[in-house]
Amino acid sequence: MRDVGRVALGPPQLRGEGTIALVAVEGGRVAGVVHVLTDGAIQAFMPVLIVAPGHRRKGVGRRLIEEAFARSGAKQVDLSTDEDAYAFYRTFKHFELKSLRLFPAAD
């Protein structure tokens, strides 16, 4: 895997307690971002991983996930994704679950 530049903390608005936001920077430009919510001990959820098209398949997403996981303190990270990204996420040690997205009751 090639060096993807530096990984920096995201903006202060996304760095509250239980929240990790990281930005991968390469050549002075944003290459990707990850946002993780965590209890700091057991469980984390990754609602956002975005890698710029020109930086995909170059290790940026993997580095962001690994760095966020390490900072989270969690033993596992859950996420939801579409079929196009399954192959990427399956390269990590994982267990597949069926999930649901809940919405508030209709008025």
C-alpha positions in Angstrom: 0.0 0.0 0.0 1.4 3.4 -0.9 1.6 6.3 1.5 -1.7 8.2 1.3 -0.4 11.4 2.9 -1.5 12.4 6.3 -4.6 11.7 8.3 -5.9 14.7 10.2 -8.7 15.3 12.7 -11.9 16.6 11.1 -13.5 19.9 12.0 -14.4 20.6 15.7 -18.1 20.2 15.1 -17.5 16.5 14.4 -15.2 15.9 17.3 -17.5 15.7 20.3 -17.3 13.0 22.9 -17.9 9.6 21.3 -17.3 11.0 17.8 -14.2 10.6 15.5 -13.9 12.5 12.2 -10.7 12.0 10.2 -9.6 13.5 6.9 -7.0 11.9 4.6 -5.0 14.6 2.8 -2.7 14.0 -0.1 -0.9 16.7 -2.0 -2.8 19.4 0.0 -6.2 18.1 -1.1 -8.8 16.0 0.6 -8.5 12.3 -0.5 -11.2 10.9 1.9 -13.1 11.3 5.1 -14.4 8.9 7.8 -16.9 9.6 10.6 -17.3 7.1 13.5 -19.6 7.2 16.5 -18.3 5.1 19.5 -18.9 4.3 23.1 -15.2 4.1 23.5 -15.0 0.6 24.8 -17.1 -2.0 22.9 -19.2 -0.7 20.0 -18.8 1.8 17.2 -20.8 2.7 14.1 -19.3 4.1 10.9 -22.0 6.2 9.1 -19.6 7.8 6.7 -16.6 6.7 4.6 -16.0 8.8 1.5 -13.0 8.5 -0.8 -12.5 10.8 -3.7 -12.8 9.0 -7.0 -9.2 9.7 -8.0 -8.0 8.2 -4.7 -10.0 4.9 -4.7 -8.2 1.6 -4.7 -5.0 3.2 -3.4 -5.3 2.4 0.3 -7.0 5.7 1.5 -10.3 4.0 2.7 -8.4 1.2 4.5 -6.1 3.7 6.2 -9.0 5.8 7.3 -10.9 2.8 8.7 -7.9 1.4 10.5 -7.0 4.8 12.1 -10.6 5.5 13.1 -10.9 2.0 14.6 -7.7 2.4 16.6 -8.9 5.8 17.9 -12.4 4.5 18.7 -11.4 2.1 21.5 -14.1 -0.2 20.2 -13.9 -3.9 19.7 -16.2 -3.8 16.7 -17.5 -1.3 14.1 -20.9 -1.7 12.5 -21.8 -0.1 9.2 -24.3 -0.1 6.4 -23.3 -0.1 2.8 -24.6 -0.8 -0.7 -23.7 -3.8 -2.8 -21.0 -2.0 -4.7 -18.8 -1.6 -1.6 -19.3 -5.1 -0.1 -16.1 -6.5 -1.8 -14.0 -3.8 -0.1 -15.4 -4.2 3.4 -15.1 -8.0 3.1 -11.3 -7.6 2.9 -11.5 -6.8 6.7 -12.1 -9.4 9.4 -15.9 -9.3 9.6 -19.2 -10.9 10.4 -22.2 -10.1 8.2 -25.5 -9.2 9.7 -28.9 -8.3 8.3 -29.8 -4.8 9.4 -32.8 -2.5 9.4 -33.2 1.3 9.2 -35.9 2.7 11.5 -37.9 5.9 10.9 -40.2 7.8 13.3 -43.9 6.9 13.2 -46.0 8.7 10.7 -48.1 11.5 12.2 
